[in-house]
Amino acid sequence: MRLSKITTRTGDDGTTGLADGSRVAKDSARITVIGAVDELNSQLGVLLAEPLPQAVRDELLRIQNDLFDFGGMLASPGAPFEAAKLGRLDTAIAHYNANLPPLKEFILPGGTRAAALCHVARSVARRGERDLFHLMQKETAPREGLQYLNRLSDLLFVLCRVLNREAGQAETLWQS
């Protein structure tokens, strides 16, 4: 479906339309999750405005498309989640984590600007995961979506480390 008209005024009453034509409150659990996924996608867009290794850029663009699909699926209650998307994240985590030194301490968010932006995206993914879990307590939503957001936050953490390492930036370790 393509949008030819952006301003419809149908949301002026505090509701928004789902893909099936139903209307829900803008503060409903489903819309909260859709908003978190949209915000995550936007955070990745900000990260993509930074100089990045081409392989990381390609990965993030694939993820942005996945997140757009996920938002559409959430707007269509009962729509299935494509399990292959989860498998791609698992593969990417293994690939990028393979050359990183093992962690012995917690890492504080930061480092290069790109890594710091990636940490922000990671934390938004975690919030989206919590919001989706909340939705799942009330309504039907695919469990694979929860797994996807969990793995995505893991991948983003790994990518933060990769981006810092590629730039020669030491990680800032938490000090108790």
C-alpha positions in Angstrom: 0.0 0.0 0.0 1.3 3.4 -0.9 0.4 6.6 0.8 -0.7 9.3 -1.5 -2.1 11.6 1.2 -0.1 12.2 4.4 -2.4 14.5 6.3 -5.7 12.7 6.8 -6.9 14.3 10.1 -8.3 10.9 11.1 -5.8 10.8 14.0 -6.9 14.1 15.5 -9.1 12.3 17.9 -6.2 10.4 19.6 -6.6 7.2 17.5 -4.6 5.7 14.7 -5.5 3.2 12.0 -4.0 -0.3 11.7 -3.5 -2.0 8.4 -6.8 -4.0 8.8 -8.7 -0.7 9.0 -9.4 -0.9 12.8 -8.6 2.1 15.0 -6.7 2.0 18.3 -5.7 4.6 20.8 -2.4 6.2 20.1 -1.2 5.1 23.6 -2.1 1.5 23.1 0.5 -1.1 23.7 0.6 -2.0 20.0 1.2 1.6 18.9 3.9 2.0 21.6 5.8 -1.0 20.1 5.4 0.4 16.6 6.7 3.7 17.8 9.8 2.1 19.5 10.5 0.1 16.3 10.2 3.3 14.2 12.5 5.2 16.6 15.0 2.4 16.5 14.9 2.5 12.7 15.4 6.3 12.9 18.4 5.9 15.2 19.9 3.5 12.7 19.4 6.1 10.1 21.4 8.6 12.2 24.1 6.0 12.7 24.2 5.4 8.9 24.9 9.2 8.4 28.4 8.5 9.9 31.4 7.0 8.1 31.1 3.2 8.6 32.8 0.2 7.2 30.8 -0.9 4.1 30.0 -4.4 5.5 28.5 -2.7 8.7 26.6 -0.2 6.5 25.1 -3.0 4.4 24.1 -4.9 7.6 22.4 -1.9 9.1 20.5 -1.2 5.8 19.2 -4.8 5.8 18.2 -4.4 9.5 16.4 -1.1 8.6 14.4 -3.0 6.0 13.6 -5.7 8.5 12.4 -3.2 11.1 10.2 -1.5 8.5 8.7 -5.0 7.7 8.3 -5.6 11.5 6.5 -2.3 12.0 4.1 -3.3 9.1 3.6 -6.7 10.7 2.8 -5.1 14.0 0.2 -2.9 12.2 -1.4 -6.1 10.8 -2.3 -8.1 14.0 -1.8 -11.8 13.3 0.8 -11.3 10.5 3.6 -13.8 10.6 7.2 -12.9 11.3 9.8 -14.2 8.8 12.1 -16.5 10.8 15.0 -16.1 8.3 15.4 -12.5 9.6 16.3 -14.0 13.1 18.8 -16.4 11.5 20.6 -13.5 9.7 21.1 -11.7 13.0 22.6 -14.9 14.6 24.9 -15.2 11.6 26.0 -11.6 11.9 26.6 -11.8 15.6 28.9 -14.8 15.1 30.7 -13.1 12.2 31.4 -9.8 14.0 32.1 -11.2 17.4 34.6 -13.8 16.1 37.6 -11.3 16.0 36.8 -9.3 19.2 38.7 -10.0 22.4 36.6 -11.7 25.1 35.0 -9.4 27.6 36.3 -9.4 31.1 34.5 -6.2 32.3 31.3 -4.3 31.5 31.7 -1.7 28.8 30.4 1.8 29.1 28.5 3.3 26.1 30.7 5.6 24.1 33.9 5.7 22.2 33.7 7.0 18.7 30.6 9.0 17.6 29.5 6.0 15.5 29.9 3.6 18.4 28.1 6.0 20.7 25.2 6.3 18.3 25.2 2.5 17.9 24.8 2.2 21.7 21.8 4.6 21.6 20.2 2.3 19.0 21.0 -0.7 21.2 19.2 0.8 24.1 16.2 1.7 22.0 16.1 -1.9 20.8 16.0 -3.0 24.4 13.1 -0.7 25.1 11.3 -2.0 22.1 11.9 -5.5 23.4 10.3 -4.5 26.7 7.4 -2.8 25.0 6.8 -5.8 22.8 6.8 -8.2 25.8 4.2 -5.9 27.5 2.1 -6.1 24.3 2.4 -9.9 24.3 0.8 -10.0 27.8 -2.3 -8.4 26.4 -2.6 -9.2 22.7 -1.3 -11.6 20.1 2.1 -10.7 18.7 4.8 -13.1 17.3 7.3 -14.4 19.7 9.9 -14.2 17.0 9.7 -10.5 17.1 10.7 -10.5 20.7 13.7 -12.8 19.8 14.5 -10.5 16.9 14.8 -7.4 19.1 16.8 -9.3 21.7 19.3 -10.5 19.1 19.4 -7.1 17.4 20.4 -5.4 20.7 23.1 -8.1 21.0 24.3 -7.4 17.5 24.3 -3.7 18.0 26.5 -4.2 21.1 28.9 -6.2 19.1 28.9 -3.6 16.4 29.7 -0.9 18.9 32.8 -2.8 19.8 33.7 -3.4 16.2 33.3 0.3 15.3 35.5 1.3 18.2 38.1 -1.3 17.3 38.1 -0.3 13.6 38.8 3.3 14.6 41.5 2.4 17.1 39.4 3.6 20.0 39.8 1.8 23.3 36.7 0.7 25.1 35.8 2.4 28.3 35.4 -0.1 31.0 33.1 0.2 33.9 34.8 0.7 37.2 33.0 -0.4 40.3 
